[in-house]
Amino acid sequence: MGLPGVRENRRMPDPAAHRSDPSLLEALRTTRAIRRYTDEAIVDEDLATIMFSATRAPTGSNRQGFRFLVLKDGPRAVQAKAVLGESFRAGWAEKRAGDGYDSGSGVEDNSPKARTARTMQHFVDHFEETPVVVLACIRTRHGGLMDGASIYPACQNLLLAARALGYGGVLTGWHAFVEDELRAICGIPADYDIAATIPLGAPQGNHGPVRRRPLDELVFDDAWDATAEWIIEPAGSQHTGSF
Amino acid sequence: MGLPGVRENRRMPDPAAHRSDPSLLEALRTTRAIRRYTDEAIVDEDLATIMFSATRAPTGSNRQGFRFLVLKDGPRAVQAKAVLGESFRAGWAEKRAGDGYDSGSGVEDNSPKARTARTMQHFVDHFEETPVVVLACIRTRHGGLMDGASIYPACQNLLLAARALGYGGVLTGWHAFVEDELRAICGIPADYDIAATIPLGAPQGNHGPVRRRPLDELVFDDAWDATAEWIIEPAGSQHTGSF
């Protein structure tokens, strides 16, 4: 196709080298958002397993109003990735400026903020090279929060299945600026919303423990803000700041 | 507490008999919505693991606007479960009438519809006895679908972790009719929405393969409605009807 930024000959990986299928609990604890990918393709058989796993998630009344549009290297995929790439770069530029990534700790080379900024910049600069991008769509029913109960569990299954097979991805929302263009390119009907854009690939770097607020800020027992005395913060947990 | 329908002395299970921690891919394929529970309690240590696993899920910008209010047998939990029970019974009565559960195949004893109706009736009739009910809340940001991207992945992690430890649950939305009462009882602030009500317990019955539409109706390649030639429907998959 010869569009700039699109790799036409991806290296086919050795699937055996990838696979880890960890235990369920281990996976839930250690599946990270992956935004940097190697130049390896996603093997079709693995992609099939990932999408099968996604569609096993629950939906309201098992209505299955979810649809997954998989963008690989086909003609519409190349157009859609280019439109998304622009949108992601604009989204990150706005966030970078608005959230102070270029001031304070953001300019200290080894601060978490500076590392995040480098990862994000690389992610958006190379968006078009992402091996696979999935548009997770949901048929509009109530037009609000609860519609998400029938699509985001499937997105999480998708990310967990990718991880089982040695890949990784991230749940993103920066398609929102270009939803009309994406609808036109890919033929997405008006009664479906794009709930998430999920880039997928083989990770540069690794999955591993994730950083969250202390558990007693997130889990309450019996009443709001009431400490759940039975919670256990595993030894060695690393926390983000509270607010 | 002595309220009718509330079990005060749950049987403490032998945790070792429960645990299965299956492989990740196996779990994604076979985690069912569980609506019938034995009289076993959820061991506190297991509940801690379930809630820790839930909070490892991603949220937008790792903002973690999710909060989980766990209702066990405390004073507010008993009140909230009673309010929810009434609401679930009303919700099911409406659905039972509106979706024709009492006509056609709904009245044939062994039809899937009749079995669903029996399970649902049992579920709502015994709601107050559910060992644990989790209210999954999210701080309102955009007030729409995308807010769900920061709470429903965690709900799916929660259900998968429960399954790893021998329990099960189901993502439900019938709190919607009584949200104001629940806010008052539990002190849920106005800037948080209740995204889901998740009952949890030890299952009567088993997890196992779930029934979905044929995969080619749910997954498209490159364009809407375009068949993904690489999808693989595993042998023996059972399907729901298409629409």
Contacts between the chains, C-beta under 8 A, distances in Angstrom:
chain1	res1	chain2	res2	distance
A	21	B	23	4.9
A	21	B	24	5.6
A	21	B	25	5.5
A	22	B	23	7.6
A	22	B	24	5.8
A	23	B	21	4.9
A	23	B	22	7.6
A	23	B	23	6.7
A	23	B	24	7.0
A	23	B	164	7.6
A	24	B	21	5.6
A	24	B	22	5.8
A	24	B	23	7.0
A	24	B	24	5.2
A	24	B	27	4.4
A	24	B	160	6.0
A	24	B	161	7.5
A	24	B	163	7.3
A	24	B	164	4.4
A	25	B	21	5.5
A	25	B	49	7.0
A	25	B	53	6.5
A	25	B	161	6.4
A	25	B	164	4.9
A	25	B	165	8.0
A	27	B	24	4.4
A	28	B	53	4.2
A	28	B	56	5.7
A	28	B	57	7.9
A	28	B	157	5.1
A	28	B	160	6.2
A	28	B	161	5.6
A	28	B	164	7.8
A	29	B	52	7.5
A	29	B	53	6.5
A	29	B	56	5.3
A	30	B	56	7.8
A	31	B	56	7.5
A	33	B	58	5.7
A	33	B	62	8.0
A	44	B	230	3.9
A	45	B	230	7.7
A	45	B	232	6.9
A	47	B	230	6.2
A	48	B	230	5.7
A	48	B	231	5.2
A	48	B	232	4.2
A	49	B	25	6.9
A	49	B	232	7.6
A	51	B	215	7.1
A	51	B	218	7.9
A	51	B	219	4.7
A	51	B	228	7.4
A	51	B	231	6.4
A	52	B	29	7.5
A	52	B	215	6.2
A	52	B	231	7.5
A	52	B	232	7.1
A	52	B	233	7.6
A	52	B	234	6.7
A	53	B	25	6.5
A	53	B	28	4.2
A	53	B	29	6.5
A	55	B	212	5.5
A	55	B	215	6.4
A	55	B	218	4.9
A	55	B	219	6.9
A	56	B	28	5.7
A	56	B	29	5.3
A	56	B	30	7.8
A	56	B	31	7.5
A	56	B	210	5.3
A	56	B	212	6.7
A	57	B	28	7.9
A	57	B	156	6.3
A	58	B	33	5.6
A	58	B	156	7.9
A	58	B	159	7.7
A	58	B	170	7.4
A	58	B	171	5.6
A	60	B	173	6.7
A	61	B	95	7.9
A	62	B	33	8.0
A	62	B	211	7.5
A	62	B	212	7.9
A	62	B	240	6.5
A	64	B	212	6.2
A	64	B	213	5.4
A	64	B	218	6.6
A	64	B	240	7.1
A	66	B	218	6.6
A	67	B	218	6.1
A	67	B	219	7.7
A	67	B	220	6.6
A	67	B	224	7.6
A	68	B	218	6.4
A	68	B	219	4.8
A	68	B	220	7.0
A	69	B	220	5.0
A	69	B	221	7.9
A	69	B	222	7.9
A	69	B	223	7.6
A	69	B	224	6.4
A	70	B	219	6.5
A	70	B	220	6.8
A	70	B	221	5.1
A	70	B	222	7.5
A	70	B	228	6.0
A	71	B	222	6.8
A	72	B	221	6.9
A	72	B	222	7.1
A	74	B	221	6.9
A	74	B	222	3.5
A	74	B	223	7.8
A	75	B	222	7.0
A	76	B	222	4.9
A	76	B	223	5.1
A	77	B	222	5.3
A	95	B	61	7.9
A	138	B	145	7.4
A	143	B	144	7.5
A	143	B	145	7.6
A	144	B	143	7.6
A	144	B	144	6.0
A	144	B	145	6.8
A	145	B	138	7.4
A	145	B	143	7.6
A	145	B	144	6.8
A	145	B	145	6.9
A	145	B	147	5.3
A	145	B	148	5.3
A	145	B	193	5.8
A	145	B	195	5.9
A	146	B	148	7.7
A	146	B	173	5.4
A	146	B	176	7.3
A	146	B	195	7.3
A	147	B	145	5.3
A	147	B	148	7.2
A	148	B	145	5.3
A	148	B	146	7.6
A	148	B	147	7.2
A	148	B	148	2.2
A	148	B	149	6.7
A	148	B	151	7.7
A	148	B	152	5.2
A	148	B	195	7.6
A	149	B	148	6.7
A	149	B	152	5.6
A	149	B	155	7.5
A	149	B	171	5.8
A	149	B	173	6.4
A	149	B	195	7.1
A	149	B	196	6.0
A	151	B	148	7.7
A	151	B	152	7.7
A	152	B	148	5.2
A	152	B	149	5.6
A	152	B	151	7.7
A	152	B	152	3.4
A	152	B	153	5.4
A	152	B	156	7.4
A	153	B	152	5.4
A	153	B	153	7.1
A	153	B	155	6.5
A	153	B	156	3.8
A	153	B	159	7.8
A	153	B	171	6.9
A	155	B	149	7.5
A	155	B	153	6.4
A	156	B	57	6.3
A	156	B	58	8.0
A	156	B	152	7.4
A	156	B	153	3.8
A	156	B	156	4.3
A	156	B	157	6.5
A	157	B	28	5.1
A	157	B	156	6.5
A	159	B	58	7.7
A	159	B	153	7.8
A	160	B	24	6.0
A	160	B	28	6.2
A	160	B	160	7.7
A	161	B	24	7.5
A	161	B	25	6.4
A	161	B	28	5.6
A	163	B	24	7.3
A	164	B	23	7.6
A	164	B	24	4.4
A	164	B	25	4.9
A	164	B	28	7.8
A	165	B	25	7.9
A	170	B	58	7.4
A	171	B	58	5.6
A	171	B	149	5.8
A	171	B	153	6.8
A	173	B	60	6.7
A	173	B	146	5.4
A	173	B	149	6.4
A	176	B	146	7.3
A	186	B	222	7.6
A	186	B	223	5.4
A	186	B	224	5.7
A	187	B	223	5.3
A	187	B	224	4.0
A	187	B	225	7.2
A	188	B	224	5.5
A	189	B	224	6.7
A	193	B	145	5.8
A	195	B	145	5.9
A	195	B	146	7.3
A	195	B	148	7.5
A	195	B	149	7.1
A	196	B	149	6.0
A	210	B	56	5.4
A	211	B	62	7.5
A	212	B	55	5.5
A	212	B	56	6.7
A	212	B	62	7.9
A	212	B	64	6.2
A	213	B	64	5.4
A	215	B	51	7.1
A	215	B	52	6.2
A	215	B	55	6.4
A	218	B	51	7.9
A	218	B	55	4.9
A	218	B	64	6.6
A	218	B	66	6.6
A	218	B	67	6.1
A	218	B	68	6.4
A	219	B	51	4.7
A	219	B	55	6.9
A	219	B	67	7.7
A	219	B	68	4.8
A	219	B	70	6.5
A	220	B	67	6.6
A	220	B	68	7.0
A	220	B	69	5.0
A	220	B	70	6.8
A	221	B	69	8.0
A	221	B	70	5.1
A	221	B	72	6.8
A	221	B	74	6.8
A	222	B	69	7.9
A	222	B	70	7.5
A	222	B	71	6.8
A	222	B	72	7.0
A	222	B	74	3.5
A	222	B	75	7.1
A	222	B	76	4.9
A	222	B	77	5.3
A	222	B	186	7.6
A	223	B	69	7.6
A	223	B	74	7.8
A	223	B	76	5.1
A	223	B	186	5.4
A	223	B	187	5.3
A	224	B	67	7.6
A	224	B	69	6.4
A	224	B	186	5.7
A	224	B	187	4.0
A	224	B	188	5.5
A	224	B	189	6.8
A	225	B	187	7.2
A	228	B	51	7.4
A	228	B	70	6.0
A	230	B	44	3.9
A	230	B	45	7.7
A	230	B	47	6.2
A	230	B	48	5.7
A	231	B	48	5.2
A	231	B	51	6.4
A	231	B	52	7.5
A	232	B	45	6.9
A	232	B	48	4.2
A	232	B	49	7.6
A	232	B	52	7.1
A	233	B	52	7.6
A	234	B	52	6.8
A	240	B	62	6.5
A	240	B	64	7.2
